[in-house]
Amino acid sequence: MKKLQILKKGFLDVIPLTIPVIPFGIIYGVIAIEIGLSPLVAFCMSFIIFAGSSQIAFSQLLSAGASPLVMISSVAVINSRHFLYGAVLSRYLNKLNCYWKILLGYLMTDQAFSVSLSYFKKNYKKKNAHFHMLGSGFTLWFLWQLSTLAGIILGNIVPEQLGLTFAIPLTFLSLIISELRKKDHLIVIAVSGLASLALYDFPFKIYIIVSAFLALGVSYILITKFKNF
Amino acid sequence: MIWFWVLIAGVVTFLTRYSMITFINPKTLSKTSKEVLKYVPSAVFPAIIFPAIFLDQEGYFLNSNSPQIWGFLIAVIFGYVFNNIILTIVSGLVSFWIFTFLF
């Protein structure tokens, strides 16, 4: 297949997965404006950080007056799932040159990872297979910029009385909603949530990062000690 | 100053994406660490969700008939039953508005 055809395939494959991304981007834009970020900062975050849940968490911590160290480490923990994606993709991407790795690394998202990985698994012998991830990654990137821009414009119009900052916890809830069906995840969720309530008064909003590590510690115990859980 | 921290957050995010493709042999990430990484969303997000739902600005527990607690419960129920991201957010927001109007 020609490069352009593979690129187009990546674009087409990721389209169904972008349906929830568009409202998510709009929600981010609205929230960022509601909690007082300038439209320019809110928009630039979409291509400097380019990670929805991190952008929302970062904005919220910023407006709550968290210390920069807490903001950055929270972003790092939220994004640590990318380590997993990178480790899985590396066998397909490690022969590419440095520029390609930087580009595809920047474009790595949950959606691009899942559709391009299944393409790589079937077509790993093809020379230009990586164009698939360029197609899926760029499509998602472009729609993210567009939808956050729409949200930023909308955020300047919708009245504050609607209480749209309530969409922050709801958005994060929606991201773990499928985990509520799993017993092990429920334990980890409960540990993190209860710890955050108990530690809330600690300085610099450090409760987020401490609760996350406590819960990850519990998940480590669940994995190693209770394998058949 | 805010631009500086946005930039740092961007660099950190990029490194989480880029590092495993390049620097590290994939086999050095042990099976256990891969398993633990799957729990990251369940470990981080509740720490943002719980205080935003159950505590007020000063860190005190909210009254049990506050609209956001009820909106949150409706969102959990809808999300659990339909397993749908957008429906979770929308059901929570709409019921939050209804409860704000009622209480």
Contacts between the chains, C-beta under 8 A, distances in Angstrom:
chain1	res1	chain2	res2	distance
A	20	B	85	4.7
A	20	B	86	5.7
A	23	B	86	5.7
A	23	B	89	7.6
A	24	B	85	7.7
A	27	B	89	7.0
A	41	B	2	6.1
A	41	B	3	7.3
A	41	B	6	6.6
A	44	B	6	6.8
A	45	B	6	5.7
A	45	B	9	7.9
A	45	B	10	7.9
A	48	B	6	5.7
A	48	B	7	6.3
A	48	B	9	7.5
A	48	B	10	3.7
A	49	B	6	6.9
A	49	B	9	5.3
A	49	B	10	4.8
A	49	B	13	5.2
A	50	B	10	7.6
A	50	B	13	7.1
A	51	B	13	5.2
A	53	B	45	7.5
A	54	B	9	6.9
A	54	B	13	6.0
A	57	B	48	6.1
A	58	B	6	7.6
A	58	B	9	5.6
A	60	B	48	7.2
A	62	B	2	7.1
A	62	B	5	7.7
A	68	B	5	5.1
A	68	B	8	7.7
A	71	B	5	6.3
A	71	B	9	6.9
A	72	B	5	6.9
A	72	B	8	5.7
A	72	B	9	6.0
A	72	B	12	5.9
A	74	B	44	7.4
A	75	B	9	4.7
A	75	B	12	5.7
A	75	B	13	6.2
A	76	B	12	5.1
A	76	B	16	6.7
A	77	B	40	6.8
A	77	B	43	8.0
A	77	B	44	5.5
A	78	B	40	7.3
A	78	B	44	5.4
A	79	B	12	7.1
A	79	B	13	5.0
A	79	B	16	4.2
A	79	B	17	7.5
A	80	B	16	6.0
A	80	B	37	6.2
A	80	B	40	5.5
A	81	B	37	5.7
A	81	B	38	7.8
A	81	B	40	4.9
A	81	B	41	7.1
A	82	B	13	7.9
A	82	B	16	4.2
A	82	B	17	4.5
A	82	B	20	7.4
A	83	B	16	6.1
A	83	B	19	7.2
A	83	B	20	5.2
A	83	B	29	6.8
A	83	B	37	6.1
A	84	B	20	7.9
A	84	B	29	7.7
A	84	B	34	5.8
A	84	B	37	4.4
A	84	B	38	7.2
A	85	B	17	7.5
A	85	B	20	7.5
A	86	B	16	7.8
A	86	B	17	6.3
A	86	B	18	7.2
A	86	B	19	6.5
A	86	B	20	2.6
A	86	B	21	4.8
A	87	B	20	4.5
A	87	B	24	7.5
A	87	B	26	4.5
A	87	B	29	4.6
A	87	B	34	7.0
A	88	B	26	7.4
A	89	B	20	7.8
A	89	B	21	6.2
A	90	B	20	5.9
A	90	B	21	5.0
A	90	B	22	7.7
A	90	B	24	7.9
A	90	B	26	4.7
A	91	B	26	6.2
A	93	B	21	5.2
A	94	B	21	6.9
A	94	B	22	7.5
A	98	B	22	8.0
A	101	B	18	6.8
A	101	B	21	5.3
A	101	B	22	5.5
A	102	B	18	6.6
A	104	B	21	7.3
A	105	B	14	6.6
A	105	B	17	4.6
A	105	B	18	3.4
A	105	B	21	5.6
A	105	B	22	7.7
A	106	B	14	6.1
A	106	B	17	6.8
A	106	B	18	7.5
A	108	B	17	4.4
A	162	B	97	7.3
A	163	B	96	6.8
A	163	B	97	7.7
A	163	B	100	7.0
A	164	B	93	7.7
A	166	B	52	7.9
A	166	B	68	5.8
A	166	B	71	6.8
A	166	B	92	7.4
A	166	B	93	6.6
A	166	B	96	5.4
A	167	B	89	6.3
A	167	B	93	6.1
A	168	B	48	7.3
A	168	B	52	6.0
A	169	B	48	6.7
A	169	B	49	4.5
A	169	B	52	3.9
A	169	B	53	5.4
A	169	B	72	6.8
A	170	B	71	7.9
A	170	B	72	7.4
A	170	B	75	5.6
A	170	B	88	6.6
A	170	B	89	4.7
A	170	B	92	4.2
A	170	B	93	6.4
A	171	B	89	6.0
A	172	B	45	4.1
A	172	B	48	5.2
A	172	B	49	5.1
A	173	B	45	7.5
A	173	B	49	5.6
A	173	B	72	7.3
A	173	B	75	6.0
A	173	B	76	6.9
A	173	B	79	6.6
A	173	B	88	6.0
A	173	B	89	8.0
A	173	B	92	7.3
A	174	B	75	7.8
A	174	B	79	6.4
A	174	B	85	4.4
A	174	B	86	7.4
A	174	B	88	3.9
A	174	B	89	5.2
A	175	B	41	5.9
A	175	B	45	6.0
A	175	B	85	7.2
A	176	B	41	5.2
A	176	B	42	5.5
A	176	B	45	5.3
A	176	B	46	7.4
A	177	B	79	3.8
A	177	B	80	6.9
A	177	B	83	6.5
A	177	B	84	7.7
A	177	B	85	6.8
A	177	B	88	5.1
A	178	B	83	5.6
A	179	B	41	7.0
A	179	B	42	5.1
A	180	B	76	7.3
A	180	B	79	7.3
A	180	B	80	5.4
A	181	B	80	7.4
A	181	B	83	7.8
A	184	B	39	7.9
A	185	B	39	6.9
A	185	B	42	4.5
A	188	B	39	5.3
A	188	B	42	4.5
A	188	B	43	5.5
A	189	B	42	5.1
A	189	B	46	4.8
A	190	B	46	7.7
A	191	B	43	7.9
A	192	B	42	7.2
A	192	B	43	5.2
A	192	B	44	7.1
A	192	B	45	7.7
A	192	B	46	4.0
A	192	B	47	4.9
A	192	B	50	7.8
A	193	B	46	3.7
A	193	B	47	6.9
A	193	B	49	6.6
A	193	B	50	3.8
A	194	B	50	7.3
A	195	B	47	7.0
A	196	B	46	6.7
A	196	B	47	3.9
A	196	B	48	7.7
A	196	B	50	5.0
A	196	B	51	5.5
A	197	B	50	5.4
A	197	B	51	6.3
A	197	B	54	6.2
A	197	B	55	6.9
A	200	B	51	5.3
A	200	B	55	6.1
A	200	B	59	5.1
A	201	B	59	5.4
A	207	B	47	6.4
A	207	B	51	7.2
A	208	B	44	7.3
A	208	B	47	4.6
A	208	B	48	6.3
A	211	B	43	7.9
A	211	B	46	7.5
A	211	B	47	3.8
A	212	B	40	8.0
A	212	B	43	5.0
A	212	B	44	4.5
A	212	B	47	5.6
A	213	B	43	7.9
A	215	B	39	7.4
A	215	B	42	7.1
A	215	B	43	3.6
A	215	B	44	7.8
A	215	B	46	7.4
A	215	B	47	7.6
A	216	B	36	6.1
A	216	B	39	6.4
A	216	B	40	7.2
A	216	B	43	4.7
A	219	B	36	5.7
A	219	B	39	3.8
A	219	B	42	7.5
A	219	B	43	6.3
A	220	B	32	7.3
A	220	B	36	5.4
A	223	B	32	6.1
A	223	B	35	4.8
A	223	B	36	6.5
A	224	B	32	6.6
